[in-house]
Amino acid sequence: MNVTPLPLHPNAGVGAQRQAEPIETLAGNKALSEEEKVKEASRQFEALILRQILAQARKTVFRSSMNQDSMSAGIYQDMVTTQLADAISQSGSLGLARSLQLQLGRQTNSASAARPPGSTQKTTASPNGTGATPGHPPQL
């Protein structure tokens, strides 16, 4: 008898998005294209902003006997806030990640277009500290 194991995550399955990669390892992942890296970093940034907004909104809730203020309740509420923020960012309904992705995509495309193919020139700070490279003015 061949039994397929159930997914660990309720949204994991057919048509589900892959598990989010930790932001610390995202830049070094050679399996992802630059566009995918920018998209995931933008989505994770949106989720971070949403977590902060939702946490601040939760602070305005009045305390009552129905609303326990214990350590375990706080941990549970943080977990709910994190999952809610991730679900909203993955749905794309807010649009912050998409706007950030488009802006970062323009910047990475213009940076790669300005560099000749095969060039390994790294951008370094100028002696005067403006961040300008020889022949290119600093971008503000």
PETANOR-V789937 format. One record per pair of residues at least 12 apart in sequence whose C-alpha atoms are under 10 Angstrom apart, sorted by the first residue. I is the first residue (numbers start at 1). J is the second residue. Records with the same first field share a line. If there is no record, write none. Layout:
BEGIN
I = J, J
END
This chain:
BEGIN
11 = 87
17 = 90
20 = 40, 41, 43, 44, 86, 90
21 = 37, 40, 41, 44
22 = 40, 41, 44
23 = 37, 40, 41, 44, 45
26 = 38, 40, 41
27 = 41
34 = 105, 108, 109
35 = 101, 102, 104, 105, 108, 109
36 = 101
37 = 101
38 = 97, 98, 100, 101, 102, 103, 104, 105, 108
39 = 97, 98, 100, 101, 102, 104, 105
40 = 90, 97, 101
41 = 97, 100, 101
42 = 89, 96, 97, 98, 99, 100, 101, 102, 104
43 = 86, 88, 89, 90, 91, 92, 95, 96, 97, 98, 100, 101
44 = 85, 86, 89, 90, 97
45 = 89, 96, 97, 100
46 = 85, 86, 88, 89, 90, 92, 94, 95, 96, 97, 98, 100
47 = 82, 83, 84, 85, 86, 87, 88, 89, 90, 96, 97
48 = 82, 85, 86, 89
49 = 85, 89, 96
50 = 81, 82, 84, 85, 86, 88, 89, 94, 96
51 = 78, 80, 81, 82, 83, 84, 85, 86
52 = 81, 82, 85
53 = 81, 85
54 = 78, 80, 81, 82, 84, 85
55 = 77, 78, 81, 82, 85
58 = 77, 78, 81
114 = 136
125 = 138
126 = 138
END
